[in-house]
Amino acid sequence: MVNNQCGQCGRASSLPSRFYEMELNIQGHKQLTDCVTEFLKEEKLEGDNRYFCESCQSKQNATRRITLQSLPRTLNLQLMRFVFDRQTGHKKKLNTFISFPEVLDMGPYLEQKEEKCVYELNAVLIHRGVSAYSGHYIAHVRDARTSDWYKFNDEEIEKMEGKKLQLGIEEDIAETVKSQTRKPKCSKGYHCSRNAYMLVYKRQMEDLGTETEVNIEVPAFLQRLVEGDNRKFEEWCVEMAEMRKQSVDKGKAKHEEVKELYELLPAEDGQPFEFVPLEWLKKWLDDSTVTKSIDNAKFLCSHGKLHPDKIADVKRISVRAAELFFDRYGGSPRLDRSSLCQDCVVQRCRVLRLKNQLNEDYKEVSNFVKMPLKSNEGYWIGKASLRSWRQLALEQLEEEEEETKHTNGKANGDELDISAAKGEPDSDAPEVKEEGDEEEMKTFNEDILCPHGGLSILESERKLISVEVWSRLAVYFPKAPEFSHHQEPCQQCLRLDREGKETEALNKMMANEQKTSLLNLFQEKNRPTLQKWPQVLQHSLEPQSSQNQYDSTAWNHSHHRTNITAQPGTTETDVLYIVSLFFVEEWKKFIRRPAKSTPVSNVGNSVLLCPHGGFMFTYDSMVKGDAQHIALLWPSEWDVISRLFLVDQPISICRISEQTPDGAVNVEYRTQPELCQDCREGLIFQQQRDMREYAQATVYIRKVVDNKKIIKEAAPEFNVSGSEAEDEREENKGDGENDPDFNQSEDGAKRQKLCESSGCPSASPSTNASAAAAAAIAAHKAGIRRSTRHRKLRGEKALIVSANQTLKELKIQIMHAFSVAPFDQNLSIDGRCLTDDSATLGSLGVIPESVICLKADEPIADYAAMDDVYQVCMPEEGFKGTGLLGH
């Protein structure tokens, strides 16, 4: 009964209410009776909780009190362990010890004190775990008939010893590392738990002998369900009995058959016999196994006879028994005394004999090789083959021995993987070769075999040995290439070698001429830049070209002006030429290593043009980011390149200055060919869309403290790909390492890259867009190869994300990487804070290779908070495995 009394007029009202359980607050209490007392105590309704009084017709301060008129036969007491924490915004569990009795007297709490109401503990429900979002549920239930207690742990049911409840430490106490709370001592007849959240009490009857039997009528639909299940069970029992009878009859028939044939199995000495699989014979003797046809094919060797290694897998039986087996069960082929393979035995003996003789032959061959030859007669052998011939011979003998082995097998219709059982490698599986291993030589003496099948022209790689030594080696390698002392080297290789030397000399002469003509371009000296244009070209640093005047024909049809002014010793130019940086890099590789590189024959400027023949870069884009894909040339350098290389399309940029009437100078930049505006806009649009629609892209998380980056920058990384770095290492060797010009240019290039990297630590979005646009052109034309690798800082962590991924999912990834809870994360990108957890990364402007700054708040003191947050989106599956979840 809920009783309300107005504090203004004193009017009282009562409202009867039925309940199924009592929700008891346990915070601040240690005894169950204290929790019940607090549940029934008077409550003041004030402030926002004021009571609407019908007499006063307004909200007034009032008191409310719950009184118990009667109690049910079964009383459920809900201990409110799971509460809402307003500070963290999540649920949490109260791990408070509560003492509860085995016998609970509820009489003092009833309104009618004369009624006796004693309850006995019947069940305890327990939640193990410190978090409200995870844990394990266990139930302790008492049998009303026998008074025995049972523990229900998912699908496991265990009967407890004795007649008393035993919670035990393993079921009730889930101590943590940081928890120092000890279990208080309990009086006799009481239990103490920090994990119990539901107590079930059953009312004691005064006189059990006079208890009348209650007839309960089962509903009709439930009765039909029970009868249907009973019919299915009876049908199943009949079916199982019939199957058992058939199995017994079949077993008896099989027993009689085995008894009949068992006496015929042994083959007497001197009498003909046949072989059957031993595994099949065992299964035939097993009454519970259905016998299949006989398969002897797995025991055959490559010659179609019985393999020597399979003798132990077959059983010799009499011909009479074999005829009965093959007549009743079928199968093939039939193997008798003549089926033993003599060829395999001879080959096996040969391999064993050579393996035993190998060490002795190795010593004798080594001694013969050290002795000087008595005559010039002999045979050529490769030095590598001579060093490793014993290992090659051993491997070849092992391969031959392996070929004589048999690994395929079936017994009684069941396939057996013998190779897997013996631990042998699968022939179908790909071979894994460790890095750094050199390619092994498979055939003896192949190291002096030229590509045309003749004797190699490299005399330093072969040695002349005596006829006696070669005869010993030929026993192990009968199919090895054989070259006598009078064998001439391959004439084709000699001709190709002469031609190669002539080509190498021509390439060196060509490289020296090109390097002399374009020395500044090779050494990266006095290079033009758009930011400082117009620049001064010093003639003393660049050799004069045969064409001293600039050919302005390409500009006449476009109505552009070129102003070339001359000063003593210097020249200012209003025109610069453009080539792809890929062409310049390939040309430098040839200059540094002319003997091992292919000469560059054409410029290949078409990679910088659109399909319509228009230029794809603007002046602003080349100044900001696209300069890493192009190289600028002086007019004199262009004259040399036009003379030395084939040019598919000249590309140039012109600077036009016009003076206005007020004295100001307007500067305009134009390219030839002109910019293709449609292709440029389409490419930028496609690049921006790709930045918003990506999958499996990389972003970088950088942790900061007090708006300062706490991660120290690592050593500068040059923005080159792995293959370029390898080429750079190769270019430092060979013909170029003693070239002072090359060493000087290398240092200059490194200094320039260091300067650029230190001057621009992070790229702006516009820069990234321009670089991606140029990369798209390069991918289409397959001409430009530059790396866009992010220069990662030490300690900075990379995450793989997608555009449709939410910010909340990203925070979960960051939590695993940095151990920072999502509600403690403050994320920002380019000064913008990322706050909408439900928004996607694409809508928030997070693009591939972005750097996201992470600032972490101080962690909360609750040690279980991290687990609470991680489990907040996970369903509660406390009764997993019990069938109560519907699956």
C-alpha angles and dihedrals in degrees: 000000000000110000121195125185125188114233093210105049100011095236112159127206131184129202121191114223132184119216138186099201141008116240106213125195110226099182108119095007134103102182128061091224090058090055091051091048092053090049090057100039123111117272126206118224108208139145113004090358096060118143122244106234115207091206095051092035090219142077112281138174108268145163128242128198134177119219127188113229097173139349130222125246090252116042120200117199114195112203107208099225096147112070136162117256110214093196096058098026093231140097120265137185125242107223093195121148112241123190116212130177129237089227117041122193109206094174095100090056096054123095091231102058095190093068114095113225116173121166131196124212110255107165141010123199116203133194114201116204140064097244129077091218100053140027143097131282124221128177128204111200130181122219107233093208101047100020089229119145123228130194116218111201106171106290093347117093118188129184114223123228117254128003097284131090113258113190094175129195095269093055102037110025116066099175119191130206094255097040114102097172113126126208110257121232115264126215122236111286092024134099129204125207139164094193105044110113102166129041121189118199126186122207118248116234117227096222117023091183094062093047107130122221112251117219110214118192113221114225115253096240091051091048090054092051092051093048091049091052091048092053091050090050093050091049090050091051091052091048092050091049091052092048090050091051092050091049091051092050092048091049091053092051091049090049091055091048093050091047090052097048099035092077091053096053103085115086114216121228114273093015123111116265142180136213127242127177112275092215091053091050091053091052091048089056090050108089093203095059125083106231116230132195121297115259116192095161092096091064096057124107127216089277093058095252137105110296116233092228091057098059091099091052096058133065126221112229135168121276091242092056091044092053091051091049095049092044093053102035105019126212142138161285107024115216124203138162093295091055094077108113113234094181093061092049092051092048091048091051091049092053092048092048093051092047090054092046095046099087093049093049090048092058093048094047091050091053093047093050092054091054118086117251115258091211139009091255117108144086134289117244130179115251091226091052090048091053096048104029094113091054091046091049092049092049092048092050091049090050091051090048090049091051090057090055122090121220104164115097149161129175125197092344095309117116117231124198100215094174091056092047092052093046094246118151119262112254091215094051116098115253115245114215120196118238116259095030113129120230107274121233108244101183126051115245093009090122091078093045114107123215089261093056096255135109114298117249092222104099092181091067098055138060134202114238132184125266091247093056092047092050091055092049093047089063089066097034108034092159097048119125109268123208121175123210093262093053112124120227118254109287093206091056091049091052093046090048092055091047091048092053091049091049091048091053091049091049092051091050091047092048092050091051093048092046091051092049095047102030096141092050091051095046094041091236128148092003121176118243128191093223092062098033125170094052132174117255111209110212092204091068097049126049116240119259125225087245108065098172126068114244104229098181093110089058099046095072091049093049095238123150125223121198114195114181124185131212130180107286094351140073131202116205132196093197130069128180126226130215131167115270088227089066092051093049093048090048092052090050089055092048092051096045109021093159095057102030133074116246116251109242105176138031098225101205092164089091088071094053133079123238089268092057095253126135114258101206132073126210091253093049091050090050094048108038117329093075088089088070100047139052125213121222134195116239090251091053090049090054090056094046091048088054097045102037140040110255117203096187128004113223122192140162123218129204112213119190122194125182116218123216091258091060098257120133120227115202121201128184122208132178131212113243090038123240116278099225097189095052091044093052092044092051093049091048092050091047092051091048091050088052089059097040108052137133131201093008126157125245127176126229115208118189118218134186121205089351090301124113109242094192117093116227115252126228112298114272119211112231097243133119124248093258091051091051090052091049089050091053091049092048090057089065136062122017096003103050094081094044109107091200091054093048091049093049092047092055091046092051091050092049090050093050091048091051093049094047094048092046095053111036095167132025123233121233092253090054091050090049093052092047092050090049091054090046089054090055091049092051090051095047097032091221110102117066115182132145124239095189115156114243097235122209122228109270094014111130128217122217130192111231141162131223094244092052115112125237089244091059090049090053090054089054090048090050091058092045100044103018091238118138115238094243089055093053122102109187128190137169124197089348094308118120117228107217109145104094093187095053121099122244091242092057090047092057097251107151131180115288090020119152113226117196117221122202114183125208121221110285119250120252096239106101092203095053094094091054091046093054094045092051096042092098095041121098118246108249102173093145094047110153096022097092091242093114095067097248 
